[in-house]
Amino acid sequence: MLLSYDFCSQIASVDRFVHHVNATLHHQHEEERLQAIVDKIEPYDAIDAPNDECLKVMIFLFSFDEDVGSLVSSFSTKPNGNMLVYSWLSD
């Protein structure tokens, strides 16, 4: 009976250890994934809409789940360092 209790105690201890290691690795993986996203976003410049009409257009365009680039004819697929294409924001 004592041997069975010791064996169950060891199994529980190993189970807690493995759970802790898995949680730590999962947390580390999530941090690396989020850092990769931040590294992709940081080089972009944020711009403000010059007027309410442009703001309405931006809200309309970015409310779609599909690719926004397909909706803008002057959109270039190569990165230009800006979140938005300036040509359709100019007055």
PyMOL Python script that loads the backbone (N, CA, C, O; Angstrom):
from pymol import cmd

cmd.read_pdbstr("""\
ATOM      1  N   MET A   1       0.830  -1.195   0.000  1.00  0.00           N
ATOM      2  CA  MET A   1       0.000   0.000   0.000  1.00  0.00           C
ATOM      3  C   MET A   1       0.874   1.259   0.000  1.00  0.00           C
ATOM      4  O   MET A   1       0.588   2.222  -0.711  1.00  0.00           O
ATOM      5  N   LEU A   2       1.918   1.238   0.787  1.00  0.00           N
ATOM      6  CA  LEU A   2       2.815   2.391   0.841  1.00  0.00           C
ATOM      7  C   LEU A   2       3.528   2.591  -0.484  1.00  0.00           C
ATOM      8  O   LEU A   2       3.730   3.726  -0.917  1.00  0.00           O
ATOM      9  N   LEU A   3       3.910   1.506  -1.128  1.00  0.00           N
ATOM     10  CA  LEU A   3       4.583   1.576  -2.413  1.00  0.00           C
ATOM     11  C   LEU A   3       3.654   2.185  -3.467  1.00  0.00           C
ATOM     12  O   LEU A   3       4.096   2.969  -4.307  1.00  0.00           O
ATOM     13  N   SER A   4       2.400   1.831  -3.424  1.00  0.00           N
ATOM     14  CA  SER A   4       1.420   2.367  -4.367  1.00  0.00           C
ATOM     15  C   SER A   4       1.251   3.871  -4.168  1.00  0.00           C
ATOM     16  O   SER A   4       1.152   4.618  -5.141  1.00  0.00           O
ATOM     17  N   TYR A   5       1.218   4.321  -2.909  1.00  0.00           N
ATOM     18  CA  TYR A   5       1.079   5.750  -2.624  1.00  0.00           C
ATOM     19  C   TYR A   5       2.302   6.510  -3.116  1.00  0.00           C
ATOM     20  O   TYR A   5       2.157   7.578  -3.713  1.00  0.00           O
ATOM     21  N   ASP A   6       3.487   5.994  -2.884  1.00  0.00           N
ATOM     22  CA  ASP A   6       4.716   6.638  -3.348  1.00  0.00           C
ATOM     23  C   ASP A   6       4.738   6.728  -4.873  1.00  0.00           C
ATOM     24  O   ASP A   6       5.132   7.744  -5.445  1.00  0.00           O
ATOM     25  N   PHE A   7       4.311   5.652  -5.511  1.00  0.00           N
ATOM     26  CA  PHE A   7       4.283   5.628  -6.973  1.00  0.00           C
ATOM     27  C   PHE A   7       3.307   6.678  -7.514  1.00  0.00           C
ATOM     28  O   PHE A   7       3.628   7.394  -8.462  1.00  0.00           O
ATOM     29  N   CYS A   8       2.127   6.769  -6.916  1.00  0.00           N
ATOM     30  CA  CYS A   8       1.139   7.771  -7.343  1.00  0.00           C
ATOM     31  C   CYS A   8       1.643   9.183  -7.066  1.00  0.00           C
ATOM     32  O   CYS A   8       1.388  10.097  -7.851  1.00  0.00           O
ATOM     33  N   SER A   9       2.347   9.365  -5.970  1.00  0.00           N
ATOM     34  CA  SER A   9       2.907  10.667  -5.637  1.00  0.00           C
ATOM     35  C   SER A   9       3.966  11.080  -6.661  1.00  0.00           C
ATOM     36  O   SER A   9       4.024  12.242  -7.062  1.00  0.00           O
ATOM     37  N   GLN A  10       4.790  10.139  -7.078  1.00  0.00           N
ATOM     38  CA  GLN A  10       5.811  10.424  -8.082  1.00  0.00           C
ATOM     39  C   GLN A  10       5.168  10.767  -9.431  1.00  0.00           C
ATOM     40  O   GLN A  10       5.614  11.679 -10.126  1.00  0.00           O
ATOM     41  N   ILE A  11       4.128  10.034  -9.785  1.00  0.00           N
ATOM     42  CA  ILE A  11       3.426  10.313 -11.042  1.00  0.00           C
ATOM     43  C   ILE A  11       2.817  11.712 -11.008  1.00  0.00           C
ATOM     44  O   ILE A  11       2.890  12.449 -11.991  1.00  0.00           O
ATOM     45  N   ALA A  12       2.219  12.072  -9.880  1.00  0.00           N
ATOM     46  CA  ALA A  12       1.622  13.408  -9.755  1.00  0.00           C
ATOM     47  C   ALA A  12       2.700  14.487  -9.819  1.00  0.00           C
ATOM     48  O   ALA A  12       2.497  15.540 -10.423  1.00  0.00           O
ATOM     49  N   SER A  13       3.832  14.224  -9.202  1.00  0.00           N
ATOM     50  CA  SER A  13       4.925  15.191  -9.225  1.00  0.00           C
ATOM     51  C   SER A  13       5.458  15.388 -10.644  1.00  0.00           C
ATOM     52  O   SER A  13       5.688  16.519 -11.073  1.00  0.00           O
ATOM     53  N   VAL A  14       5.652  14.294 -11.364  1.00  0.00           N
ATOM     54  CA  VAL A  14       6.125  14.372 -12.744  1.00  0.00           C
ATOM     55  C   VAL A  14       5.076  15.072 -13.609  1.00  0.00           C
ATOM     56  O   VAL A  14       5.424  15.869 -14.480  1.00  0.00           O
ATOM     57  N   ASP A  15       3.818  14.784 -13.376  1.00  0.00           N
ATOM     58  CA  ASP A  15       2.742  15.417 -14.134  1.00  0.00           C
ATOM     59  C   ASP A  15       2.744  16.936 -13.916  1.00  0.00           C
ATOM     60  O   ASP A  15       2.599  17.691 -14.877  1.00  0.00           O
ATOM     61  N   ARG A  16       2.906  17.394 -12.665  1.00  0.00           N
ATOM     62  CA  ARG A  16       2.978  18.829 -12.384  1.00  0.00           C
ATOM     63  C   ARG A  16       4.192  19.458 -13.070  1.00  0.00           C
ATOM     64  O   ARG A  16       4.096  20.552 -13.628  1.00  0.00           O
ATOM     65  N   PHE A  17       5.328  18.768 -13.027  1.00  0.00           N
ATOM     66  CA  PHE A  17       6.539  19.276 -13.669  1.00  0.00           C
ATOM     67  C   PHE A  17       6.343  19.416 -15.178  1.00  0.00           C
ATOM     68  O   PHE A  17       6.681  20.447 -15.758  1.00  0.00           O
ATOM     69  N   VAL A  18       5.800  18.385 -15.805  1.00  0.00           N
ATOM     70  CA  VAL A  18       5.580  18.417 -17.251  1.00  0.00           C
ATOM     71  C   VAL A  18       4.578  19.515 -17.613  1.00  0.00           C
ATOM     72  O   VAL A  18       4.758  20.209 -18.614  1.00  0.00           O
ATOM     73  N   HIS A  19       3.545  19.675 -16.824  1.00  0.00           N
ATOM     74  CA  HIS A  19       2.562  20.730 -17.072  1.00  0.00           C
ATOM     75  C   HIS A  19       3.230  22.097 -16.973  1.00  0.00           C
ATOM     76  O   HIS A  19       2.979  22.971 -17.803  1.00  0.00           O
ATOM     77  N   HIS A  20       4.077  22.288 -15.966  1.00  0.00           N
ATOM     78  CA  HIS A  20       4.783  23.562 -15.799  1.00  0.00           C
ATOM     79  C   HIS A  20       5.716  23.831 -16.987  1.00  0.00           C
ATOM     80  O   HIS A  20       5.762  24.952 -17.494  1.00  0.00           O
ATOM     81  N   VAL A  21       6.452  22.819 -17.429  1.00  0.00           N
ATOM     82  CA  VAL A  21       7.348  22.982 -18.576  1.00  0.00           C
ATOM     83  C   VAL A  21       6.547  23.303 -19.830  1.00  0.00           C
ATOM     84  O   VAL A  21       6.932  24.188 -20.594  1.00  0.00           O
ATOM     85  N   ASN A  22       5.449  22.608 -20.054  1.00  0.00           N
ATOM     86  CA  ASN A  22       4.606  22.876 -21.225  1.00  0.00           C
ATOM     87  C   ASN A  22       4.054  24.305 -21.195  1.00  0.00           C
ATOM     88  O   ASN A  22       4.044  24.999 -22.212  1.00  0.00           O
ATOM     89  N   ALA A  23       3.597  24.731 -20.018  1.00  0.00           N
ATOM     90  CA  ALA A  23       3.053  26.087 -19.901  1.00  0.00           C
ATOM     91  C   ALA A  23       4.142  27.124 -20.158  1.00  0.00           C
ATOM     92  O   ALA A  23       3.893  28.135 -20.814  1.00  0.00           O
ATOM     93  N   THR A  24       5.339  26.881 -19.648  1.00  0.00           N
ATOM     94  CA  THR A  24       6.446  27.814 -19.861  1.00  0.00           C
ATOM     95  C   THR A  24       6.829  27.883 -21.335  1.00  0.00           C
ATOM     96  O   THR A  24       7.043  28.971 -21.871  1.00  0.00           O
ATOM     97  N   LEU A  25       6.916  26.739 -21.989  1.00  0.00           N
ATOM     98  CA  LEU A  25       7.259  26.716 -23.406  1.00  0.00           C
ATOM     99  C   LEU A  25       6.175  27.368 -24.253  1.00  0.00           C
ATOM    100  O   LEU A  25       6.474  28.072 -25.217  1.00  0.00           O
ATOM    101  N   HIS A  26       4.919  27.134 -23.894  1.00  0.00           N
ATOM    102  CA  HIS A  26       3.815  27.749 -24.620  1.00  0.00           C
ATOM    103  C   HIS A  26       3.876  29.271 -24.466  1.00  0.00           C
ATOM    104  O   HIS A  26       3.688  30.008 -25.435  1.00  0.00           O
ATOM    105  N   HIS A  27       4.137  29.730 -23.253  1.00  0.00           N
ATOM    106  CA  HIS A  27       4.241  31.171 -22.998  1.00  0.00           C
ATOM    107  C   HIS A  27       5.410  31.765 -23.791  1.00  0.00           C
ATOM    108  O   HIS A  27       5.277  32.839 -24.377  1.00  0.00           O
ATOM    109  N   GLN A  28       6.527  31.085 -23.810  1.00  0.00           N
ATOM    110  CA  GLN A  28       7.699  31.552 -24.559  1.00  0.00           C
ATOM    111  C   GLN A  28       7.399  31.600 -26.061  1.00  0.00           C
ATOM    112  O   GLN A  28       7.786  32.545 -26.749  1.00  0.00           O
ATOM    113  N   HIS A  29       6.708  30.573 -26.561  1.00  0.00           N
ATOM    114  CA  HIS A  29       6.343  30.546 -27.985  1.00  0.00           C
ATOM    115  C   HIS A  29       5.412  31.706 -28.331  1.00  0.00           C
ATOM    116  O   HIS A  29       5.572  32.334 -29.378  1.00  0.00           O
ATOM    117  N   GLU A  30       4.443  31.996 -27.466  1.00  0.00           N
ATOM    118  CA  GLU A  30       3.514  33.103 -27.705  1.00  0.00           C
ATOM    119  C   GLU A  30       4.244  34.441 -27.686  1.00  0.00           C
ATOM    120  O   GLU A  30       3.952  35.316 -28.501  1.00  0.00           O
ATOM    121  N   GLU A  31       5.194  34.610 -26.761  1.00  0.00           N
ATOM    122  CA  GLU A  31       5.965  35.848 -26.720  1.00  0.00           C
ATOM    123  C   GLU A  31       6.792  36.022 -27.989  1.00  0.00           C
ATOM    124  O   GLU A  31       6.883  37.130 -28.517  1.00  0.00           O
ATOM    125  N   GLU A  32       7.395  34.948 -28.484  1.00  0.00           N
ATOM    126  CA  GLU A  32       8.173  35.018 -29.715  1.00  0.00           C
ATOM    127  C   GLU A  32       7.278  35.347 -30.908  1.00  0.00           C
ATOM    128  O   GLU A  32       7.660  36.127 -31.780  1.00  0.00           O
ATOM    129  N   ARG A  33       6.089  34.751 -30.940  1.00  0.00           N
ATOM    130  CA  ARG A  33       5.148  35.018 -32.025  1.00  0.00           C
ATOM    131  C   ARG A  33       4.693  36.474 -32.001  1.00  0.00           C
ATOM    132  O   ARG A  33       4.637  37.125 -33.045  1.00  0.00           O
ATOM    133  N   LEU A  34       4.368  36.986 -30.817  1.00  0.00           N
ATOM    134  CA  LEU A  34       3.947  38.378 -30.702  1.00  0.00           C
ATOM    135  C   LEU A  34       5.090  39.340 -31.026  1.00  0.00           C
ATOM    136  O   LEU A  34       4.859  40.392 -31.621  1.00  0.00           O
ATOM    137  N   GLN A  35       6.319  38.991 -30.641  1.00  0.00           N
ATOM    138  CA  GLN A  35       7.456  39.838 -30.971  1.00  0.00           C
ATOM    139  C   GLN A  35       7.686  39.885 -32.477  1.00  0.00           C
ATOM    140  O   GLN A  35       8.060  40.924 -33.020  1.00  0.00           O
ATOM    141  N   ALA A  36       7.460  38.759 -33.150  1.00  0.00           N
ATOM    142  CA  ALA A  36       7.590  38.740 -34.611  1.00  0.00           C
ATOM    143  C   ALA A  36       6.550  39.655 -35.250  1.00  0.00           C
ATOM    144  O   ALA A  36       6.844  40.333 -36.235  1.00  0.00           O
ATOM    145  N   ILE A  37       5.357  39.680 -34.709  1.00  0.00           N
ATOM    146  CA  ILE A  37       4.299  40.565 -35.227  1.00  0.00           C
ATOM    147  C   ILE A  37       4.681  42.019 -34.986  1.00  0.00           C
ATOM    148  O   ILE A  37       4.526  42.861 -35.871  1.00  0.00           O
ATOM    149  N   VAL A  38       5.179  42.315 -33.793  1.00  0.00           N
ATOM    150  CA  VAL A  38       5.596  43.682 -33.479  1.00  0.00           C
ATOM    151  C   VAL A  38       6.722  44.120 -34.403  1.00  0.00           C
ATOM    152  O   VAL A  38       6.731  45.257 -34.873  1.00  0.00           O
ATOM    153  N   ASP A  39       7.668  43.232 -34.667  1.00  0.00           N
ATOM    154  CA  ASP A  39       8.784  43.561 -35.557  1.00  0.00           C
ATOM    155  C   ASP A  39       8.311  43.859 -36.975  1.00  0.00           C
ATOM    156  O   ASP A  39       8.929  44.659 -37.678  1.00  0.00           O
ATOM    157  N   LYS A  40       7.234  43.230 -37.397  1.00  0.00           N
ATOM    158  CA  LYS A  40       6.683  43.505 -38.729  1.00  0.00           C
ATOM    159  C   LYS A  40       5.938  44.834 -38.768  1.00  0.00           C
ATOM    160  O   LYS A  40       5.960  45.522 -39.789  1.00  0.00           O
ATOM    161  N   ILE A  41       5.285  45.202 -37.682  1.00  0.00           N
ATOM    162  CA  ILE A  41       4.453  46.398 -37.648  1.00  0.00           C
ATOM    163  C   ILE A  41       5.267  47.665 -37.373  1.00  0.00           C
ATOM    164  O   ILE A  41       4.941  48.724 -37.910  1.00  0.00           O
ATOM    165  N   GLU A  42       6.314  47.582 -36.551  1.00  0.00           N
ATOM    166  CA  GLU A  42       7.067  48.764 -36.127  1.00  0.00           C
ATOM    167  C   GLU A  42       7.592  49.649 -37.257  1.00  0.00           C
ATOM    168  O   GLU A  42       7.558  50.871 -37.113  1.00  0.00           O
ATOM    169  N   PRO A  43       8.076  49.097 -38.378  1.00  0.00           N
ATOM    170  CA  PRO A  43       8.633  49.987 -39.401  1.00  0.00           C
ATOM    171  C   PRO A  43       7.609  50.879 -40.093  1.00  0.00           C
ATOM    172  O   PRO A  43       8.001  51.823 -40.780  1.00  0.00           O
ATOM    173  N   TYR A  44       6.341  50.623 -39.943  1.00  0.00           N
ATOM    174  CA  TYR A  44       5.318  51.415 -40.617  1.00  0.00           C
ATOM    175  C   TYR A  44       5.091  52.742 -39.899  1.00  0.00           C
ATOM    176  O   TYR A  44       5.176  52.825 -38.674  1.00  0.00           O
ATOM    177  N   ASP A  45       4.805  53.770 -40.679  1.00  0.00           N
ATOM    178  CA  ASP A  45       4.494  55.080 -40.138  1.00  0.00           C
ATOM    179  C   ASP A  45       2.986  55.199 -39.975  1.00  0.00           C
ATOM    180  O   ASP A  45       2.231  54.837 -40.877  1.00  0.00           O
ATOM    181  N   ALA A  46       2.552  55.696 -38.845  1.00  0.00           N
ATOM    182  CA  ALA A  46       1.126  55.944 -38.641  1.00  0.00           C
ATOM    183  C   ALA A  46       0.798  57.315 -39.204  1.00  0.00           C
ATOM    184  O   ALA A  46       1.561  58.265 -39.032  1.00  0.00           O
ATOM    185  N   ILE A  47      -0.330  57.412 -39.870  1.00  0.00           N
ATOM    186  CA  ILE A  47      -0.765  58.705 -40.391  1.00  0.00           C
ATOM    187  C   ILE A  47      -2.193  58.951 -39.920  1.00  0.00           C
ATOM    188  O   ILE A  47      -2.958  58.018 -39.677  1.00  0.00           O
ATOM    189  N   ASP A  48      -2.521  60.199 -39.801  1.00  0.00           N
ATOM    190  CA  ASP A  48      -3.872  60.594 -39.421  1.00  0.00           C
ATOM    191  C   ASP A  48      -4.627  61.049 -40.659  1.00  0.00           C
ATOM    192  O   ASP A  48      -4.047  61.596 -41.597  1.00  0.00           O
ATOM    193  N   ALA A  49      -5.916  60.813 -40.641  1.00  0.00           N
ATOM    194  CA  ALA A  49      -6.747  61.253 -41.761  1.00  0.00           C
ATOM    195  C   ALA A  49      -6.829  62.773 -41.744  1.00  0.00           C
ATOM    196  O   ALA A  49      -7.072  63.365 -40.692  1.00  0.00           O
ATOM    197  N   PRO A  50      -6.628  63.420 -42.903  1.00  0.00           N
ATOM    198  CA  PRO A  50      -6.648  64.891 -42.929  1.00  0.00           C
ATOM    199  C   PRO A  50      -8.041  65.490 -42.715  1.00  0.00           C
ATOM    200  O   PRO A  50      -8.164  66.643 -42.302  1.00  0.00           O
ATOM    201  N   ASN A  51      -9.089  64.708 -42.996  1.00  0.00           N
ATOM    202  CA  ASN A  51     -10.435  65.239 -42.796  1.00  0.00           C
ATOM    203  C   ASN A  51     -11.400  64.079 -42.524  1.00  0.00           C
ATOM    204  O   ASN A  51     -11.025  62.909 -42.603  1.00  0.00           O
ATOM    205  N   ASP A  52     -12.640  64.429 -42.203  1.00  0.00           N
ATOM    206  CA  ASP A  52     -13.636  63.413 -41.848  1.00  0.00           C
ATOM    207  C   ASP A  52     -14.001  62.508 -43.015  1.00  0.00           C
ATOM    208  O   ASP A  52     -14.305  61.332 -42.819  1.00  0.00           O
ATOM    209  N   GLU A  53     -13.974  63.053 -44.235  1.00  0.00           N
ATOM    210  CA  GLU A  53     -14.319  62.251 -45.402  1.00  0.00           C
ATOM    211  C   GLU A  53     -13.307  61.116 -45.601  1.00  0.00           C
ATOM    212  O   GLU A  53     -13.690  59.980 -45.879  1.00  0.00           O
ATOM    213  N   CYS A  54     -12.036  61.428 -45.461  1.00  0.00           N
ATOM    214  CA  CYS A  54     -11.000  60.394 -45.581  1.00  0.00           C
ATOM    215  C   CYS A  54     -11.131  59.361 -44.465  1.00  0.00           C
ATOM    216  O   CYS A  54     -10.932  58.166 -44.685  1.00  0.00           O
ATOM    217  N   LEU A  55     -11.468  59.832 -43.265  1.00  0.00           N
ATOM    218  CA  LEU A  55     -11.647  58.916 -42.149  1.00  0.00           C
ATOM    219  C   LEU A  55     -12.787  57.938 -42.429  1.00  0.00           C
ATOM    220  O   LEU A  55     -12.673  56.749 -42.130  1.00  0.00           O
ATOM    221  N   LYS A  56     -13.880  58.431 -42.998  1.00  0.00           N
ATOM    222  CA  LYS A  56     -15.003  57.549 -43.342  1.00  0.00           C
ATOM    223  C   LYS A  56     -14.588  56.511 -44.383  1.00  0.00           C
ATOM    224  O   LYS A  56     -14.978  55.347 -44.291  1.00  0.00           O
ATOM    225  N   VAL A  57     -13.799  56.929 -45.371  1.00  0.00           N
ATOM    226  CA  VAL A  57     -13.339  56.005 -46.409  1.00  0.00           C
ATOM    227  C   VAL A  57     -12.433  54.932 -45.791  1.00  0.00           C
ATOM    228  O   VAL A  57     -12.550  53.749 -46.109  1.00  0.00           O
ATOM    229  N   MET A  58     -11.531  55.363 -44.905  1.00  0.00           N
ATOM    230  CA  MET A  58     -10.630  54.394 -44.269  1.00  0.00           C
ATOM    231  C   MET A  58     -11.403  53.391 -43.419  1.00  0.00           C
ATOM    232  O   MET A  58     -11.123  52.193 -43.463  1.00  0.00           O
ATOM    233  N   ILE A  59     -12.363  53.871 -42.656  1.00  0.00           N
ATOM    234  CA  ILE A  59     -13.174  52.969 -41.836  1.00  0.00           C
ATOM    235  C   ILE A  59     -13.938  52.001 -42.719  1.00  0.00           C
ATOM    236  O   ILE A  59     -14.037  50.816 -42.400  1.00  0.00           O
ATOM    237  N   PHE A  60     -14.476  52.488 -43.820  1.00  0.00           N
ATOM    238  CA  PHE A  60     -15.195  51.615 -44.748  1.00  0.00           C
ATOM    239  C   PHE A  60     -14.271  50.554 -45.333  1.00  0.00           C
ATOM    240  O   PHE A  60     -14.614  49.372 -45.349  1.00  0.00           O
ATOM    241  N   LEU A  61     -13.105  50.968 -45.811  1.00  0.00           N
ATOM    242  CA  LEU A  61     -12.188  50.018 -46.453  1.00  0.00           C
ATOM    243  C   LEU A  61     -11.630  48.992 -45.476  1.00  0.00           C
ATOM    244  O   LEU A  61     -11.501  47.817 -45.817  1.00  0.00           O
ATOM    245  N   PHE A  62     -11.302  49.425 -44.276  1.00  0.00           N
ATOM    246  CA  PHE A  62     -10.678  48.516 -43.322  1.00  0.00           C
ATOM    247  C   PHE A  62     -11.689  47.709 -42.517  1.00  0.00           C
ATOM    248  O   PHE A  62     -11.306  46.938 -41.637  1.00  0.00           O
ATOM    249  N   SER A  63     -12.975  47.879 -42.810  1.00  0.00           N
ATOM    250  CA  SER A  63     -13.980  47.060 -42.137  1.00  0.00           C
ATOM    251  C   SER A  63     -14.215  45.734 -42.854  1.00  0.00           C
ATOM    252  O   SER A  63     -14.930  44.873 -42.341  1.00  0.00           O
ATOM    253  N   PHE A  64     -13.619  45.559 -44.038  1.00  0.00           N
ATOM    254  CA  PHE A  64     -13.771  44.322 -44.793  1.00  0.00           C
ATOM    255  C   PHE A  64     -12.835  43.253 -44.247  1.00  0.00           C
ATOM    256  O   PHE A  64     -11.749  43.563 -43.758  1.00  0.00           O
ATOM    257  N   ASP A  65     -13.253  42.003 -44.331  1.00  0.00           N
ATOM    258  CA  ASP A  65     -12.410  40.888 -43.931  1.00  0.00           C
ATOM    259  C   ASP A  65     -11.480  40.460 -45.061  1.00  0.00           C
ATOM    260  O   ASP A  65     -10.537  39.703 -44.832  1.00  0.00           O
ATOM    261  N   GLU A  66     -11.731  40.928 -46.252  1.00  0.00           N
ATOM    262  CA  GLU A  66     -10.924  40.523 -47.397  1.00  0.00           C
ATOM    263  C   GLU A  66      -9.710  41.432 -47.538  1.00  0.00           C
ATOM    264  O   GLU A  66      -9.519  42.350 -46.740  1.00  0.00           O
ATOM    265  N   ASP A  67      -8.914  41.182 -48.526  1.00  0.00           N
ATOM    266  CA  ASP A  67      -7.708  41.961 -48.775  1.00  0.00           C
ATOM    267  C   ASP A  67      -8.076  43.363 -49.234  1.00  0.00           C
ATOM    268  O   ASP A  67      -8.747  43.532 -50.252  1.00  0.00           O
ATOM    269  N   VAL A  68      -7.637  44.372 -48.483  1.00  0.00           N
ATOM    270  CA  VAL A  68      -7.954  45.756 -48.806  1.00  0.00           C
ATOM    271  C   VAL A  68      -7.254  46.181 -50.091  1.00  0.00           C
ATOM    272  O   VAL A  68      -7.781  47.003 -50.841  1.00  0.00           O
ATOM    273  N   GLY A  69      -6.084  45.634 -50.349  1.00  0.00           N
ATOM    274  CA  GLY A  69      -5.337  46.001 -51.545  1.00  0.00           C
ATOM    275  C   GLY A  69      -6.089  45.734 -52.825  1.00  0.00           C
ATOM    276  O   GLY A  69      -5.878  46.427 -53.820  1.00  0.00           O
ATOM    277  N   SER A  70      -6.961  44.747 -52.822  1.00  0.00           N
ATOM    278  CA  SER A  70      -7.724  44.453 -54.026  1.00  0.00           C
ATOM    279  C   SER A  70      -8.791  45.516 -54.295  1.00  0.00           C
ATOM    280  O   SER A  70      -9.290  45.615 -55.416  1.00  0.00           O
ATOM    281  N   LEU A  71      -9.147  46.314 -53.280  1.00  0.00           N
ATOM    282  CA  LEU A  71     -10.163  47.342 -53.444  1.00  0.00           C
ATOM    283  C   LEU A  71      -9.582  48.663 -53.936  1.00  0.00           C
ATOM    284  O   LEU A  71     -10.309  49.503 -54.465  1.00  0.00           O
ATOM    285  N   VAL A  72      -8.276  48.850 -53.764  1.00  0.00           N
ATOM    286  CA  VAL A  72      -7.625  50.102 -54.148  1.00  0.00           C
ATOM    287  C   VAL A  72      -6.807  49.843 -55.401  1.00  0.00           C
ATOM    288  O   VAL A  72      -5.877  49.037 -55.387  1.00  0.00           O
ATOM    289  N   SER A  73      -7.157  50.532 -56.491  1.00  0.00           N
ATOM    290  CA  SER A  73      -6.509  50.246 -57.766  1.00  0.00           C
ATOM    291  C   SER A  73      -5.042  50.642 -57.783  1.00  0.00           C
ATOM    292  O   SER A  73      -4.253  50.025 -58.498  1.00  0.00           O
ATOM    293  N   SER A  74      -4.653  51.660 -57.012  1.00  0.00           N
ATOM    294  CA  SER A  74      -3.263  52.119 -57.028  1.00  0.00           C
ATOM    295  C   SER A  74      -2.412  51.417 -55.979  1.00  0.00           C
ATOM    296  O   SER A  74      -1.278  51.826 -55.731  1.00  0.00           O
ATOM    297  N   PHE A  75      -2.941  50.373 -55.365  1.00  0.00           N
ATOM    298  CA  PHE A  75      -2.221  49.670 -54.304  1.00  0.00           C
ATOM    299  C   PHE A  75      -1.042  48.887 -54.869  1.00  0.00           C
ATOM    300  O   PHE A  75      -1.173  48.177 -55.866  1.00  0.00           O
ATOM    301  N   SER A  76       0.096  49.025 -54.226  1.00  0.00           N
ATOM    302  CA  SER A  76       1.300  48.304 -54.615  1.00  0.00           C
ATOM    303  C   SER A  76       1.556  47.196 -53.597  1.00  0.00           C
ATOM    304  O   SER A  76       1.399  47.415 -52.396  1.00  0.00           O
ATOM    305  N   THR A  77       1.944  46.020 -54.057  1.00  0.00           N
ATOM    306  CA  THR A  77       2.181  44.902 -53.145  1.00  0.00           C
ATOM    307  C   THR A  77       3.517  44.994 -52.446  1.00  0.00           C
ATOM    308  O   THR A  77       3.728  44.314 -51.442  1.00  0.00           O
ATOM    309  N   LYS A  78       4.435  45.821 -52.947  1.00  0.00           N
ATOM    310  CA  LYS A  78       5.723  45.960 -52.269  1.00  0.00           C
ATOM    311  C   LYS A  78       5.581  46.924 -51.094  1.00  0.00           C
ATOM    312  O   LYS A  78       4.853  47.911 -51.194  1.00  0.00           O
ATOM    313  N   PRO A  79       6.268  46.650 -49.980  1.00  0.00           N
ATOM    314  CA  PRO A  79       6.126  47.516 -48.804  1.00  0.00           C
ATOM    315  C   PRO A  79       6.705  48.901 -49.068  1.00  0.00           C
ATOM    316  O   PRO A  79       7.774  49.040 -49.662  1.00  0.00           O
ATOM    317  N   ASN A  80       5.978  49.925 -48.615  1.00  0.00           N
ATOM    318  CA  ASN A  80       6.441  51.293 -48.827  1.00  0.00           C
ATOM    319  C   ASN A  80       6.673  52.035 -47.526  1.00  0.00           C
ATOM    320  O   ASN A  80       6.969  53.230 -47.553  1.00  0.00           O
ATOM    321  N   GLY A  81       6.548  51.368 -46.384  1.00  0.00           N
ATOM    322  CA  GLY A  81       6.793  52.008 -45.101  1.00  0.00           C
ATOM    323  C   GLY A  81       5.618  52.784 -44.551  1.00  0.00           C
ATOM    324  O   GLY A  81       5.753  53.448 -43.523  1.00  0.00           O
ATOM    325  N   ASN A  82       4.477  52.724 -45.199  1.00  0.00           N
ATOM    326  CA  ASN A  82       3.289  53.425 -44.730  1.00  0.00           C
ATOM    327  C   ASN A  82       2.135  52.446 -44.616  1.00  0.00           C
ATOM    328  O   ASN A  82       2.002  51.520 -45.417  1.00  0.00           O
ATOM    329  N   MET A  83       1.299  52.667 -43.601  1.00  0.00           N
ATOM    330  CA  MET A  83       0.148  51.794 -43.430  1.00  0.00           C
ATOM    331  C   MET A  83      -0.882  52.025 -44.533  1.00  0.00           C
ATOM    332  O   MET A  83      -1.600  51.099 -44.911  1.00  0.00           O
ATOM    333  N   LEU A  84      -0.959  53.222 -45.039  1.00  0.00           N
ATOM    334  CA  LEU A  84      -1.947  53.558 -46.063  1.00  0.00           C
ATOM    335  C   LEU A  84      -1.237  54.145 -47.266  1.00  0.00           C
ATOM    336  O   LEU A  84      -0.125  54.661 -47.152  1.00  0.00           O
ATOM    337  N   VAL A  85      -1.867  54.068 -48.395  1.00  0.00           N
ATOM    338  CA  VAL A  85      -1.315  54.682 -49.599  1.00  0.00           C
ATOM    339  C   VAL A  85      -1.683  56.161 -49.579  1.00  0.00           C
ATOM    340  O   VAL A  85      -2.860  56.510 -49.493  1.00  0.00           O
ATOM    341  N   TYR A  86      -0.680  57.028 -49.658  1.00  0.00           N
ATOM    342  CA  TYR A  86      -0.923  58.467 -49.547  1.00  0.00           C
ATOM    343  C   TYR A  86      -1.715  59.034 -50.715  1.00  0.00           C
ATOM    344  O   TYR A  86      -2.369  60.065 -50.552  1.00  0.00           O
ATOM    345  N   SER A  87      -1.686  58.413 -51.870  1.00  0.00           N
ATOM    346  CA  SER A  87      -2.294  59.003 -53.066  1.00  0.00           C
ATOM    347  C   SER A  87      -3.793  59.232 -52.896  1.00  0.00           C
ATOM    348  O   SER A  87      -4.311  60.225 -53.407  1.00  0.00           O
ATOM    349  N   TRP A  88      -4.500  58.362 -52.206  1.00  0.00           N
ATOM    350  CA  TRP A  88      -5.941  58.570 -52.086  1.00  0.00           C
ATOM    351  C   TRP A  88      -6.290  59.373 -50.839  1.00  0.00           C
ATOM    352  O   TRP A  88      -7.467  59.575 -50.543  1.00  0.00           O
ATOM    353  N   LEU A  89      -5.260  59.843 -50.092  1.00  0.00           N
ATOM    354  CA  LEU A  89      -5.524  60.708 -48.958  1.00  0.00           C
ATOM    355  C   LEU A  89      -5.233  62.177 -49.270  1.00  0.00           C
ATOM    356  O   LEU A  89      -5.593  63.059 -48.489  1.00  0.00           O
ATOM    357  N   SER A  90      -4.587  62.443 -50.399  1.00  0.00           N
ATOM    358  CA  SER A  90      -4.229  63.821 -50.714  1.00  0.00           C
ATOM    359  C   SER A  90      -5.470  64.608 -51.131  1.00  0.00           C
ATOM    360  O   SER A  90      -6.424  64.056 -51.679  1.00  0.00           O
ATOM    361  N   ASP A  91      -5.430  65.898 -50.859  1.00  0.00           N
ATOM    362  CA  ASP A  91      -6.596  66.747 -51.180  1.00  0.00           C
ATOM    363  C   ASP A  91      -6.660  67.107 -52.619  1.00  0.00           C
ATOM    364  O   ASP A  91      -7.578  67.812 -53.039  1.00  0.00           O
TER     365      ASP A  91
END
""", "prot")
cmd.dss("prot")
cmd.show_as("cartoon", "prot")
cmd.util.cbc("prot")
cmd.orient("prot")
